[in-house]
Amino acid sequence: MVYKTKGTCSVEISFDVIDGAVKNVKFVGGCNGNLKGISALVDGMKPEDVISKLEGTTCGFKPTSCPDQLASALKEYLASAN
């Protein structure tokens, strides 16, 4: 899935969900090292677990963040998969 982010330095997130696990998370833009770290940490996790850990994370004074946007992307994926 490709998700266009809102309110963050990254502009896009792509990922796969394979056999119920998040795989191949890639961010376009944003803080390169931090986002590579987040991608590695969530690799293999269930979408629901990623959402519960990352949803609501903010960045500075912004009401969202790249991790929060990943949670939003996964929520959208789950809604469309049902």
Contacts in CASP RR format, 6 or more apart in sequence:
PFRMAT RR
TARGET T0000
AUTHOR 0000-0000-0000
METHOD contacts of the structure
MODEL  1
MVYKTKGTCSVEISFDVIDGAVKNVKFVGGCNGNLKGISALVDGMKPEDV
ISKLEGTTCGFKPTSCPDQLASALKEYLASAN
1 14 0 8 1.000
1 15 0 8 1.000
1 16 0 8 1.000
1 17 0 8 1.000
1 73 0 8 1.000
1 76 0 8 1.000
1 77 0 8 1.000
2 12 0 8 1.000
2 13 0 8 1.000
2 14 0 8 1.000
3 12 0 8 1.000
3 13 0 8 1.000
3 14 0 8 1.000
3 15 0 8 1.000
3 69 0 8 1.000
3 72 0 8 1.000
3 73 0 8 1.000
3 76 0 8 1.000
3 77 0 8 1.000
4 11 0 8 1.000
4 12 0 8 1.000
5 11 0 8 1.000
5 12 0 8 1.000
5 13 0 8 1.000
5 66 0 8 1.000
5 69 0 8 1.000
5 73 0 8 1.000
6 64 0 8 1.000
6 69 0 8 1.000
7 62 0 8 1.000
7 64 0 8 1.000
7 69 0 8 1.000
8 30 0 8 1.000
8 59 0 8 1.000
8 62 0 8 1.000
8 64 0 8 1.000
8 65 0 8 1.000
8 66 0 8 1.000
8 69 0 8 1.000
9 29 0 8 1.000
9 30 0 8 1.000
9 31 0 8 1.000
9 66 0 8 1.000
10 27 0 8 1.000
10 28 0 8 1.000
10 29 0 8 1.000
10 30 0 8 1.000
10 35 0 8 1.000
10 66 0 8 1.000
10 69 0 8 1.000
11 28 0 8 1.000
11 29 0 8 1.000
12 27 0 8 1.000
12 28 0 8 1.000
12 29 0 8 1.000
13 25 0 8 1.000
13 26 0 8 1.000
13 27 0 8 1.000
13 28 0 8 1.000
13 66 0 8 1.000
13 69 0 8 1.000
13 70 0 8 1.000
13 73 0 8 1.000
14 24 0 8 1.000
14 25 0 8 1.000
14 26 0 8 1.000
14 28 0 8 1.000
15 22 0 8 1.000
15 23 0 8 1.000
15 24 0 8 1.000
15 25 0 8 1.000
15 26 0 8 1.000
15 70 0 8 1.000
15 73 0 8 1.000
15 74 0 8 1.000
15 77 0 8 1.000
16 22 0 8 1.000
16 23 0 8 1.000
16 24 0 8 1.000
17 23 0 8 1.000
17 47 0 8 1.000
17 77 0 8 1.000
17 81 0 8 1.000
20 46 0 8 1.000
20 47 0 8 1.000
21 43 0 8 1.000
21 44 0 8 1.000
21 45 0 8 1.000
21 46 0 8 1.000
22 42 0 8 1.000
22 43 0 8 1.000
22 44 0 8 1.000
22 45 0 8 1.000
22 46 0 8 1.000
22 47 0 8 1.000
22 50 0 8 1.000
22 74 0 8 1.000
23 43 0 8 1.000
23 44 0 8 1.000
25 38 0 8 1.000
25 39 0 8 1.000
25 42 0 8 1.000
25 43 0 8 1.000
25 70 0 8 1.000
26 39 0 8 1.000
27 35 0 8 1.000
27 38 0 8 1.000
27 39 0 8 1.000
27 66 0 8 1.000
29 35 0 8 1.000
30 66 0 8 1.000
31 66 0 8 1.000
34 66 0 8 1.000
35 66 0 8 1.000
38 54 0 8 1.000
38 66 0 8 1.000
38 67 0 8 1.000
38 70 0 8 1.000
42 50 0 8 1.000
42 54 0 8 1.000
42 70 0 8 1.000
47 74 0 8 1.000
47 77 0 8 1.000
47 78 0 8 1.000
48 78 0 8 1.000
50 70 0 8 1.000
50 71 0 8 1.000
50 74 0 8 1.000
51 71 0 8 1.000
51 74 0 8 1.000
51 75 0 8 1.000
54 67 0 8 1.000
54 68 0 8 1.000
54 70 0 8 1.000
54 71 0 8 1.000
55 68 0 8 1.000
55 71 0 8 1.000
55 72 0 8 1.000
55 75 0 8 1.000
56 64 0 8 1.000
56 65 0 8 1.000
56 68 0 8 1.000
56 71 0 8 1.000
57 64 0 8 1.000
57 65 0 8 1.000
57 67 0 8 1.000
57 68 0 8 1.000
57 71 0 8 1.000
58 64 0 8 1.000
58 65 0 8 1.000
58 68 0 8 1.000
59 65 0 8 1.000
59 66 0 8 1.000
64 72 0 8 1.000
END
